């Protein structure tokens, strides 16, 4: 059964805001409330849900105030399994810049098929989860019928990751803003 839900910003009590970059929450259909909290120093995103598998992304370096950086130092876990992420950052086409995620015997691709749309695809089952950014909504998540709880947890935790490298235009824009914000660009 497929379903759709919105992620919105979660207001945290003052005592919980320290070290938090951002927080999102939504009601994931039959799975109930989900919350994604992104912290700084070290960068970490964690998925909280009573019904979905636990998921987290950790980058050990205290780089910047942003979603979690995805590179070879990133530690990525869904349930009890560590995921491996591979990306061709030198590719020009957005299809070739997709994140390839290996989780146990599953192989996923996370890519940007068109403007303001990100998709999680399984190489065998096709599209599992789609995130869009319509006006006045942080993120609208569409879960396809072939997705299971592990797929949903994986797709949701990627909302806490820096996916600016998925297209060449977003990579250039992100690095220009980073250069102007702190003077230490990665160009």
Secondary structure, 3 states (H helix, E strand, C coil): CCEEEEEEECCCCHHHCCCEEEEEEEECHHHCEEEEEEECCCEEEEEEECCCCCEEEEECCCCCCCCECCCCCCEEEECCEEEEEECCCCCCCCCCCCEEEEECCEEEEEEEEECCEEEEEECCCEEEEEEECCCCCCEEEEECCCCCHHHHHHHHHHHHECCHHHCHHHHHHHHHHHHHHHCCCCC
